[in-house]
């Protein structure tokens, strides 16, 4: 059974700067810290560093809890990448039958709003998985709001 979650945060930052950050591996990991980290091959600093084809994996990414405990692998796969606007990631990963993460930016007068929509099907423990994904993305949005509060 597919599960869906949505999150949005208004941020006082220009969409261009936010886009640069949300596609950069260091900023992605800062957003997830300390709960999870994503690895990337040497030389890959941004999702836009590699040529990509819709539905084809960009690279395999090791997933680590607390930045040191291996918990799985994600074959980072983009379906769409609209520079400056958003992306749709549909990555095969450990623990999920289906993982689809849509993130898009909406400009407004105070900066922009970042939206995340998740559609996923856990391999096991669906209720627990839903709670964990929900807590994790709430954490990510809290980290984003804290980071840009000072802009």
C-alpha positions in Angstrom: 0.0 0.0 0.0 1.4 3.4 -1.0 1.7 6.0 1.7 1.8 9.8 1.0 3.2 12.6 3.1 3.5 16.4 2.3 5.6 19.1 3.9 6.1 22.8 3.2 8.2 25.5 4.7 8.3 29.2 3.9 12.0 30.4 3.8 13.4 33.9 3.6 15.8 33.1 0.9 15.9 33.6 -2.9 14.9 30.5 -4.8 18.2 30.5 -6.7 20.3 30.2 -3.6 18.0 27.6 -2.1 18.1 25.6 -5.3 21.9 25.6 -5.2 21.8 24.3 -1.6 19.1 21.6 -2.0 21.0 20.0 -4.9 24.4 20.2 -3.2 25.5 17.0 -1.4 27.0 18.9 1.6 23.7 20.9 2.1 21.6 17.7 1.6 23.6 16.0 4.3 23.4 19.1 6.6 19.7 19.1 6.2 19.5 15.4 7.2 22.1 15.6 10.0 22.5 14.0 12.5 20.0 11.2 11.6 21.1 10.2 8.2 23.9 10.9 5.7 24.1 10.1 1.9 27.3 9.2 0.2 28.3 10.2 -3.3 31.1 9.1 -5.6 34.3 11.1 -5.6 33.9 14.4 -7.6 30.1 14.5 -7.2 29.3 17.6 -5.2 25.9 18.4 -6.7 23.0 16.5 -8.3 23.7 18.6 -11.4 27.3 17.4 -11.6 26.5 14.4 -13.7 24.6 14.1 -17.0 21.4 12.3 -16.2 18.7 10.4 -18.1 15.1 10.1 -16.7 14.7 6.9 -14.8 18.4 5.9 -15.0 20.4 5.9 -11.7 22.8 8.8 -11.3 24.9 6.8 -8.7 24.6 4.5 -5.8 24.5 6.3 -2.5 25.3 4.6 0.9 22.9 5.6 3.6 24.3 5.8 7.1 22.4 6.5 10.4 24.2 9.0 12.6 26.7 9.4 9.8 28.4 6.1 10.7 26.0 3.1 10.8 25.3 1.6 7.4 21.5 1.2 7.0 21.2 0.8 3.2 21.8 1.9 -0.3 19.8 4.3 -2.6 20.3 4.1 -6.3 19.8 7.9 -6.7 17.4 8.2 -9.7 15.9 11.3 -11.1 12.7 11.3 -13.2 12.8 15.0 -13.6 15.2 17.8 -12.9 14.0 21.3 -13.5 16.9 23.6 -12.7 15.8 26.3 -10.2 12.4 24.8 -9.8 12.4 21.3 -8.5 13.0 17.6 -9.0 11.3 14.2 -8.9 13.4 11.5 -7.5 12.3 7.9 -7.7 15.2 5.9 -6.3 15.2 2.1 -5.6 16.4 1.8 -2.0 16.9 -0.6 0.8 13.7 -0.9 2.9 11.4 0.5 0.3 9.4 -1.2 -2.5 8.6 2.3 -3.8 10.3 5.7 -3.0 9.2 8.8 -4.8 10.3 12.3 -3.6 9.0 15.4 -5.3 10.6 18.6 -4.2 9.7 22.0 -5.8 10.2 25.6 -5.0 7.5 28.3 -5.2 8.7 31.9 -5.2 6.8 34.3 -3.0 7.3 37.9 -1.7 9.3 36.8 1.3 11.6 34.4 -0.5 10.2 31.0 -1.4 8.4 28.0 -0.2 9.9 24.5 -0.4 7.5 21.7 -0.9 8.1 18.0 -0.4 5.7 15.3 -1.5 6.6 11.7 -0.7 5.0 8.6 -2.0 6.4 5.4 -0.6 5.8 1.7 0.1 7.9 0.2 2.9 9.1 -3.4 2.6 8.2 -4.0 6.3 6.6 -2.4 9.3 4.4 0.1 7.4 3.1 2.0 10.4 6.5 2.4 12.0 8.0 3.3 8.6 5.4 6.0 8.0 6.1 7.5 11.5 9.9 7.4 10.9 9.7 9.1 7.5 7.3 11.7 8.8 9.6 12.5 11.8 12.6 12.6 9.5 11.1 15.0 7.0 9.8 17.2 9.8 13.4 17.3 11.1 14.6 18.2 7.6 12.2 21.1 7.3 13.1 22.3 10.8 16.8 22.3 9.8 15.9 24.3 6.6 14.0 26.9 8.6 16.8 27.2 11.1 19.4 27.6 8.4 17.7 30.3 6.5 16.2 32.2 9.5 19.4 34.3 9.6 19.4 35.2 5.9 
